[in-house]
């Protein structure tokens, strides 16, 4: 399978007193085009660090000590910041665990999604509005106009997560990173979100990096799984084998 993402010998460290703490220790893995890869590990294992590094969202005190992060053959570490910003939101996108902290509470949901389209396309305002409504409907938000005009606190947890997914997929990215996107949801809504991710993968051929500590969720969604423990990959293979 042709790789979309290749992470090689990635090490990430943080300052800790007079020394440093290595949160990620020389990990290497790839994500093929159209593949769903799961990364599992307990809290603090470093499983989210590679995803944050891919998106350029590492904390300010984090340092990439070694390694490369290649997306479509280009190293993101050495890429010019302007080009990398264009990639994030158009070719790569991320869905976070708690949408209430990721969405701006002072702006309507539709306006926030519209901003992503405005930044990465040349569509005029009316066309952008139509595109947002279509995407809301595609991710299961039935009353799309009402959702567009609602503030995040006026929506349920499941609806907010669907808004976040709409924001992530509206520009048809090649890679979707989902960082524990179902953890804060009840079982019924969790199953709906997983089915939505499956449908996005099936209809658009989107590659997905799915990060979780829930083995049952990963088994239901991912074809391949990577197990991380204390910043290192300790196991990797086809989901059923692992």
WOUR-V960410 format. One record per residue. N is the residue number from 1. PHI is phi in radians with two decimals (none if undefined). BURIAL is # if it has 24 or more other ideal C-beta (glycine too) atoms within 12 Angstrom, else .. D_CENTER is the distance of its C-alpha to the mean C-alpha in Angstrom with 2 decimals. Layout:
n=[N;N]
phi=[PHI;PHI]
burial=[BURIAL;BURIAL]
d_center=[D_CENTER;D_CENTER]
This chain:
n=[1;2;3;4;5;6;7;8;9;10;11;12;13;14;15;16;17;18;19;20;21;22;23;24;25;26;27;28;29;30;31;32;33;34;35;36;37;38;39;40;41;42;43;44;45;46;47;48;49;50;51;52;53;54;55;56;57;58;59;60;61;62;63;64;65;66;67;68;69;70;71;72;73;74;75;76;77;78;79;80;81;82;83;84;85;86;87;88;89;90;91;92;93;94;95;96;97;98;99;100;101;102;103;104;105;106;107;108;109;110;111;112;113;114;115;116;117;118;119;120;121;122;123;124;125;126;127;128;129;130;131;132;133;134;135;136;137;138;139;140;141;142;143;144;145;146;147;148;149;150;151;152;153;154;155;156;157;158;159;160;161;162;163;164;165;166;167;168;169;170;171;172;173;174;175;176;177;178;179;180;181;182;183;184;185;186;187;188;189;190;191;192;193;194;195;196;197;198;199;200;201;202;203;204;205;206;207;208;209;210;211;212;213;214;215;216;217;218;219;220;221;222;223;224;225;226;227;228;229;230;231;232;233;234;235;236;237;238;239;240;241;242]
phi=[none;-1.17;-1.28;-1.61;-2.16;-2.30;-1.86;-2.19;0.88;-1.39;-2.17;-2.23;-2.28;-2.21;-1.18;-2.49;1.17;-1.57;-2.22;-2.29;-1.96;-1.59;-1.41;-2.22;-2.09;1.07;-1.50;-2.43;-2.85;-2.26;-2.21;-1.37;-1.12;1.33;-1.82;-1.92;-1.97;-1.76;-2.07;-2.10;2.96;-1.27;-1.03;1.46;-1.38;1.64;-1.18;-1.55;-1.10;-1.15;-1.17;-1.12;-1.14;-1.03;-1.49;1.24;-2.02;-1.11;-0.98;-1.05;-1.51;-1.37;-2.30;-1.38;-1.35;-2.82;1.78;-2.30;-2.20;-1.75;-2.16;0.89;1.46;-1.94;-1.40;-1.22;-1.15;-1.72;-1.18;-1.11;-0.94;-1.12;-1.16;-1.16;-1.08;-1.16;-1.14;-1.33;1.92;-1.92;-1.72;-2.30;-2.60;-2.34;-1.98;-1.71;-1.16;-2.11;-1.10;-1.13;-1.56;-1.67;-1.52;-1.37;-1.18;-1.66;-2.12;-1.11;-1.00;-1.12;-1.11;-1.16;-1.25;-1.03;-1.05;-1.13;-1.18;-1.09;-1.23;-2.02;-2.39;-1.83;-1.15;-1.36;-0.96;-1.11;-1.17;-1.12;-1.05;-1.10;-1.15;-1.12;-1.08;-1.07;-1.21;-1.01;-1.13;-1.14;-1.67;1.59;-1.63;-1.15;-1.57;-1.06;-1.14;-1.16;-1.10;-0.96;-1.61;-1.70;-1.45;-0.90;-1.22;-1.53;-1.93;-1.28;-1.03;-1.14;-1.18;-1.08;-1.16;-1.17;-1.09;-1.08;-1.18;-1.04;-1.07;-1.28;-1.76;-1.09;-1.71;0.90;-1.20;-1.34;-2.21;-2.02;-1.79;-2.05;-1.71;0.83;-1.29;-1.99;-1.05;-1.52;-1.93;-1.30;-1.03;-1.15;-1.17;-0.99;-1.10;-1.14;-1.18;-1.10;-1.16;-1.10;-1.11;-1.04;-1.17;-1.07;-1.11;-1.22;-1.52;-1.92;1.21;-1.23;-1.35;-2.23;-1.84;-1.94;-1.85;-2.81;-1.89;-1.71;-1.13;-1.15;-1.15;-1.10;-1.08;-1.30;-1.97;-1.70;-1.55;-2.40;-2.35;-2.10;-1.81;-1.96;-2.49;0.88;1.42;-2.20;-1.41;-1.84;-2.78;-2.73;2.90;-1.08;-0.93;-1.11;-1.17;-1.19]
burial=[.;.;.;#;#;#;#;.;.;#;#;#;#;.;.;.;.;.;.;.;.;#;#;#;#;#;#;#;#;#;#;.;#;.;#;#;#;#;#;#;#;.;.;.;#;#;#;#;#;#;#;#;#;#;#;#;#;#;.;.;.;#;#;#;#;.;#;#;#;#;#;.;.;.;#;#;#;.;#;.;.;.;.;#;.;.;#;#;#;#;#;#;#;#;#;#;#;.;#;#;.;#;#;.;.;.;.;#;#;#;#;#;#;#;.;#;#;.;.;#;.;.;.;.;.;.;.;#;#;.;#;#;#;.;#;#;.;#;#;#;#;.;.;#;.;.;#;#;.;#;.;#;.;.;#;.;#;#;#;#;#;#;#;#;#;#;#;#;#;#;#;#;#;#;#;#;#;#;#;#;#;#;#;#;#;.;.;.;.;#;.;#;#;#;.;#;#;#;.;#;#;.;.;#;.;#;#;#;#;#;#;#;#;#;.;.;#;#;.;#;#;#;#;#;#;#;#;#;.;.;#;#;#;.;.;#;.;.;#;.;.;.]
d_center=[21.06;20.25;17.41;14.59;13.31;15.93;15.75;19.38;21.12;18.51;20.09;18.94;21.61;22.53;26.06;27.93;31.44;33.39;31.09;27.42;25.03;22.98;19.66;18.50;21.50;21.50;18.75;18.43;16.46;15.37;13.20;15.54;15.40;14.72;13.93;11.82;11.76;11.64;11.94;14.37;16.52;18.28;17.50;18.10;17.79;15.33;12.60;9.82;11.81;11.06;7.29;8.72;11.44;9.69;8.49;11.97;11.26;13.53;16.36;19.44;21.54;19.28;20.70;19.62;22.93;22.70;20.85;18.96;15.43;16.19;14.27;16.74;19.48;19.04;18.60;16.09;18.18;21.28;19.93;21.43;19.39;20.10;18.87;15.62;15.11;15.85;13.26;10.39;10.35;12.50;11.52;7.94;5.46;2.67;4.25;6.52;9.49;12.21;12.12;15.70;14.97;12.24;14.52;17.81;20.61;23.19;21.80;21.82;18.62;19.68;20.54;17.11;15.56;18.65;18.04;14.96;17.33;20.18;18.56;17.60;20.45;24.20;24.46;27.05;26.54;27.89;25.76;22.58;23.72;24.31;20.92;19.19;21.58;21.05;17.27;17.91;20.39;18.20;15.68;18.79;19.84;23.48;25.15;22.92;25.47;25.82;22.09;22.06;24.88;23.65;22.44;19.53;22.21;23.96;21.22;20.62;17.59;16.65;17.28;15.21;12.13;13.15;13.57;10.02;9.01;11.98;10.98;7.76;10.01;13.31;13.76;13.03;10.53;11.28;7.87;4.85;2.17;3.55;5.64;8.97;8.56;12.22;14.00;15.68;16.85;20.11;20.60;21.38;18.41;16.15;17.79;17.37;13.56;13.51;16.03;14.12;11.18;14.17;15.82;13.13;13.21;16.99;17.85;15.74;15.33;11.60;10.36;7.67;6.76;7.35;8.44;11.54;15.19;16.44;18.05;19.16;15.78;14.65;18.06;17.77;14.63;14.34;17.01;16.67;15.94;16.04;17.75;17.55;20.48;21.54;19.32;20.51;19.66;22.48;21.87;20.12;21.03;20.96;19.75;23.29;24.92;22.88]
